[in-house]
Amino acid sequence: MEFMSAREAADKWGISQRRVAVLCSEQRIAEATMVGNMWIIPTTAKKPVDARSTRYNKSEERAVKPFLKWAGGKGQLLKEIERYYPFADGHITKYAEPFVGGGAVLFDILSKYDLEEVYISDINAELINTYRIIRDTIDALIEMLCAMQNDFIPLDTDNRKAYYIEKRERFNDLKVNGNENISIEKAALMIFLNKTCFNGLFRVNKKGLFNVPMGAYKKPLICDENNLRAVSEKLQRVTIVCGDYRESADYIDEKTFVYFDPPYRPITDTASFTAYTENLFNDEEQIELARFVDEMHRKGAKIVVSNSDPKNSNIEDDFFDNIYAAHKIKRVEATRMINCNSEARGKIKELLISNY
């Protein structure tokens, strides 16, 4: 009997090598055999019928939600964004989100569709570490979060503040002085701080130190075990990368839906919150992203980009209209939720830019 590699089978059947490996591990390819760390497959083997459905079936799917509150999270815009989902005809079988953040769109898609491949990335190393820990080491993470929750909840306000500051200092120590290895403790601390800090805000100073004060929550749910386990299950087949959005280029092709949610351009000179990391995203980088979007458009990908609408404060500001002139721009209503000035929170316009 003659054999072929998983790569050869992937080329022959027009699917990804990763998908072939999954089919082999699920014993859906007759006489496929693991030799060393690779699969070999009879050359006579037929491509298995794809039993997966890309239609949402509420009774069978377990919905998941973001495990962090994230400034700029897209929960409130999901109804608008999902109108762009291009999965209905079965041609688009991959999803990429190179600025994953809190992952509201990611988890909506994972709850509704069973895709061949999913790729997410972000330059926030602590965020990506947390995604990986949830995917790969969920039991140890939950054990650590439960311990923090049991320690924190019974404390009075003064002792909570002392406990919070201790954990914040430990997180910053791991962030700045720790090595780059995946860390369960760092992931647990990130979730703890997110659930107990002011407004669930992730912000760092120029030294890269997390500097948000404690919030005023009576009984924060620090360990949402049910959702964390559901998220872990959904992330099992997701490629998670810590890196610049440009690294997604090798993954993106004509079968990919890509959602870009970069740090928003400030609407006003004083509204300059972009400090998810110590690296800021200025106008030059917004222009570079627009060029990258054009490159991915030429590869045949379906693309949606979100950003702030500068016309909220200056009707003459055509910045995004100019750099995305080749694409379709839709203005949608959103609510500014995170602002230290309560009077500055309210309805604004945001942009959804697409190439289809």
N, C-alpha and C positions, 0 to 999 in steps of 0.2 A: 504494500500500500504506500502511495506517495503522499507526502504531507506538505503543507504550506504554513508560513508564519501568520501571526495575527495581522501583521501589517499587509501581507499579500492578500489575506482574506478581506481586509478592510477595503483595499483598492479594488478587488474583484467585485465586491458587493455594494460599493458606493456608500459605505458608512465609516465611522471613525474606528481607529484601532482600540480606543477605550471601550467603545460599544461592543466590539468583538470579544474583548476580554470579559466583559460583563456577561455576555451570552454564554461564553465557555464556563464561567464560574457558576452560572445558573443551570448548567448541564443541558442547555438547549441546542448544542451542536454535537451530534452523535460522534463518539470516538475522539473528541478533542482531548488532548493530553497535555498536562503541565510537565515540561522538561526543564529542570533548573528553575529559572524565574520567568520562563516564557511559555506561551501556549503554542502547540502545533496542532494543525487541523487537517484532516484528510482533504486532498484536492477535489474529491468528488462530493464533498459536503455541500448542501444547499443552504442558502441564506434562510435563517428561520423567519417565519411569518412574524411580523412585529405586532405583538398582542397589546402593546401599549395604546392608550387613547389620549389624545390631546384635548378631549372635551372634559369640562369640569363636571364631576358627578358628586354632588354635595353629600350624598349618603355614604360614599366610599372614601372621600378625602378627609384628612385631618388638617383643618386650617391652622396655620401658625402665624404669629405676629412678631414684630421686632422685639428683641430682648433688651434693648436699650432705648431710652428717650434720646433723641438726637436733634440738635439744632438744624433746622432746614429739612426735617423729616417729611416724607411725602405722603403720609397717611391721609391728609385732608384732600390731596389731589389725585388719589388713586382712581376715582371714578372717571376723571378726565384722562389720565394716563392709560388706563386699561382699554380705552377706545382705540388706542393705537396698536394693541397686541396683534401681531400678524400670524398667529399660529393656526388659524381656522382651516386653511387649505392643506396643511401638512408639509408645505415646502420649507418653512422655517422651523428647524428642529434644535436650535442652539440659542442660548441666551448669555449675554455678557453685560456686566455692570462694573465698569472700571473705577467708579467713585462710590463704593457700596454704602458707606456711612452706616446708618441704622438699618438699611435694607428693607424698607417698607414695600418697594416694588418687587424686590427679590422674593420676599416671603409670600407676596400675593401670587406671583407666578408659580412658585414652588407648590403652593396650595392648590393651584388650579390645573397645572399642566405637568405631564411627564415627558420631559425633553431628553434628547440624546446626551447633551452636554451643557453644563452651566459653568461659567467662569466669573469670579468676582475678585476685585482687588481694591486696595486703598494704600496710601502712603503712611497712614497712621498705624505704626507697628503694634501699638497696644490693642487697637481695635482688631486688627487681623489676628493677633495672638488669641484674642477672645473667641473669634469665630472658629479658629482651629481647635482650641480646647473644647468648645461645645461639641464640635464634630467628633473629636477623637478621644476625649477623656471626660465624658459627661458625668460619670458616677463620682469621681474624685472632686470635680467642680461643685456638684450639688452638695456633697458632704461639707465642703469648706464654706459655702454660702449659708447653709443651714446653721452652722456654728456661729457665723457672724450675725445672722438674724437673731438667734437665741441670746447672744451676748448683748446686742444693741437694743432691742425692743424694750426690755424691762427697765432700762436706765432712765434717770431723770434728765432734764435738758442739759445741765452743766456736765454731767458725766457722759452724755451722748456726744457733746462737743469735743470733750477730751478724747473719747474713743475715735471719733471721726478724724480728728487732726492726727492722731497716731497712725491711723490707716492711710491717710493721705500722704504723710511723710514716708511711710513704708512703700507706697506705690511709687512715689517720686524717686526714692532710692533705687528701686528695681528698674524704673524707667531710665534713669540717667547713668547709674553705675553698674547695673546688671548686664549680663551678656545677652546675646541675641537669641538664646535658646528659648523654645516655647516654655512658658511658665504658667502652671495652674494657679499659683498664688497671685500672680499679676492679673490674670483674667478674673479671678474672684474679687480682687480689690477693685478692678475697673467697674464691675457690675455693682458692687456694694456702693462705691462712690456715686455712680450714676443714679442709684435708687435713693440716695440720702442727701445729695448735694442740692444746692439752690437751682430750681427749675430743671433739674436733670441735665445740666449744661456741661459739655466737655470743652474746657478751654485751658490753654497753656500759655505761659509767658514766654518771653524771648529766649529764656534759658531752657525752655522745654518742660518746665515744671507745672503740673496741674495745680491750679490756684483758686478753684471755686469754693466758696464757703458752704457750710452745712445748710440744708433747707429746713423748713419747719413742718415736717410730716409727723403725724401722730403715730401711725402704724404702717410704715412703708413695707411693701412686699419685696423683700430683698432676694428671696429665693422662690421664684415662680417655677416650681419643679415641673409641672405638667407642660408648660409652654417650652421650657428649656429642653425637655426630652423630645418634644415634637420637633423643635428646631434641629436638634442633633440628628434626628432621623432624616429630615429633609436635606441636611447638608452632606450626607454620606457620599454622594456622588458629585459634589461640587468642588471644582478646582479653586483653591483659595490662595491668592498671591499678595504678598506685601511688596508693592512697587508702584511706579509711575504708570499712569493710564496708557502710555505708549507701548508698554509691554504686552498689552492685549492684542496688538496688531497681528501677531502670528496666529492667534486663535480665531480672529474674526474673518468670516468669509461670507459667501452669498447665502448661506443657510442660517445666518446669525441675526437675531434681533439685539441691538445694543442700546442701552439706556445710559446716557451721560448726565450725571447730576453733580457738576463741579461746585466748589465753593462759589457762592453767588457774588456777583459784582455789587458793591455797596450802592444802595439807592441814593444816599446822600453822603457828604463828606464825613459826617459824624457816625454814620451807620456802617462802621468798618469791621464788624465781627466776621473774621474768617479764620480765627485761631483754633481750628481743630488740631492743627499741628503747628510747629514753630515755622513752617514754610508757608508764606502767604501766596495768594493767587491773584496777580495783578492783571491789568488790561493786556499787557503783552502776552501773558500766558493764556488769557481768554482767546486772543487771536490765534495763538499756536494751536489751541484745542480746536478752533474752527477749521484750521487747515487739516488737522488730523481727521476730523469728521468728514471733510471732503475726500480725503484719501480712502477712508473706510466706505464712503458712498461709492467710490469708483470700483471697490471690490465687490459691490453688489449687496452689502448688508442693509438691513432695515434699521433706521436710526431715529431715536428721539433724544433731544437735549432739553434740559430745563434750566432756567436762570431767572434772575430778577428782571423786571421791566424798568429801565431807567426813565421811561416816560411818566412814572409815578411822581417824580419830582421835577422833571424837565421835559416838557412835551416835544422839545426840539432835539432831544438826545436820541440819535438813530444808531447808536453803537452796535447793537445786536442786529438791527435791521440791515446794516451794512455788511457785517462780517458773515452773516448767514443769508445773504441776498439770494443765493441759489436755491434756498430751501423754503419750506412753508412755515410761517410763524403765526401761532395762535396765542392770543392773550386771554388768560383765564384768571378768575378771581380766587384769591387765597387770603388767609388770615395770618398776620404776623403774630406769632405766639410767644416768642422769647425776646423780651426787651425790658431793660431795667426800668424804663419809664412806662407805666401802665397806660398813659394817654397816647403813647406811640404805637400801641397794639391795635390792630384793626384791619379792615379790608384793604388789600392792595391788589395790583395786577402782577402776575408772573407770566413767563413765556414758556410755551411748549413749542419746540422747533423740530420739524421732521423732514425727512427726505422722501416722503410718500404721502 
